[in-house]
Amino acid sequence: MKAKALQQGVSPAETLRVLEEAVKLPEGRKGKPKKSGYGLLALYGPGPSEEEIDEDRREMFRGFVPDIP
């Protein structure tokens, strides 16, 4: 990008100013606060236990590979 700007006769300082202007938010406006994903699936209740997950995996992959203890 720097080489292309210099090719067109634009200084690096001017390029930086234009880029800063392009990403700047309007005056008096701040970015919307991000909402945390923590607890996003809480309405579905507690997740499965490790034992339940292991059993489900064994059931899903039964027949694909030999059982490994």
C-alpha positions as CSV (number, residue, x, y, z in Angstrom):
1,M,0.0,0.0,0.0
2,K,2.9,2.3,0.9
3,A,4.5,1.7,-2.5
4,K,1.3,2.4,-4.4
5,A,0.8,5.6,-2.4
6,L,4.3,6.8,-3.2
7,Q,3.8,5.9,-6.9
8,Q,0.8,8.2,-7.0
9,G,2.7,11.0,-5.2
10,V,0.9,10.6,-1.8
11,S,3.1,10.9,1.3
12,P,3.0,8.2,4.0
13,A,1.7,10.8,6.4
14,E,-1.2,11.7,4.1
15,T,-2.0,8.0,3.6
16,L,-2.1,7.5,7.3
17,R,-4.4,10.5,7.8
18,V,-6.8,9.2,5.1
19,L,-6.9,5.8,6.7
20,E,-7.5,7.2,10.2
21,E,-10.3,9.3,8.8
22,A,-11.9,6.3,7.1
23,V,-12.1,4.3,10.4
24,K,-13.0,7.1,12.7
25,L,-16.5,7.1,14.3
26,P,-18.6,10.2,14.0
27,E,-18.2,12.8,16.7
28,G,-20.1,12.1,19.9
29,R,-20.8,8.5,18.9
30,K,-19.0,5.7,20.6
31,G,-19.0,2.1,19.4
32,K,-21.7,-0.2,20.6
33,P,-20.5,-2.2,23.6
34,K,-20.1,-5.8,22.8
35,K,-22.3,-8.3,24.6
36,S,-20.6,-11.2,26.3
37,G,-21.3,-14.7,25.1
38,Y,-21.1,-16.0,28.7
39,G,-24.3,-17.8,29.6
40,L,-25.6,-17.6,26.0
41,L,-26.9,-21.2,26.2
42,A,-28.0,-21.1,29.8
43,L,-31.6,-21.2,28.9
44,Y,-31.1,-24.8,27.8
45,G,-30.0,-26.0,31.2
46,P,-26.8,-27.6,32.4
47,G,-24.6,-29.3,29.8
48,P,-23.9,-33.0,29.7
49,S,-21.3,-34.5,32.0
50,E,-18.0,-35.9,30.8
51,E,-19.3,-39.4,31.2
52,E,-22.3,-38.6,29.1
53,I,-20.2,-37.1,26.4
54,D,-17.8,-40.1,26.4
55,E,-20.7,-42.5,26.1
56,D,-22.3,-40.5,23.3
57,R,-18.9,-40.6,21.4
58,R,-18.6,-44.3,21.9
59,E,-22.1,-44.8,20.5
60,M,-21.6,-42.4,17.6
61,F,-18.4,-44.0,16.5
62,R,-19.3,-47.6,17.2
63,G,-18.3,-49.6,14.1
64,F,-15.9,-47.0,12.6
65,V,-12.9,-48.0,14.6
66,P,-12.1,-50.7,17.1
67,D,-13.1,-49.8,20.7
68,I,-10.1,-48.3,22.6
69,P,-10.3,-48.8,26.4
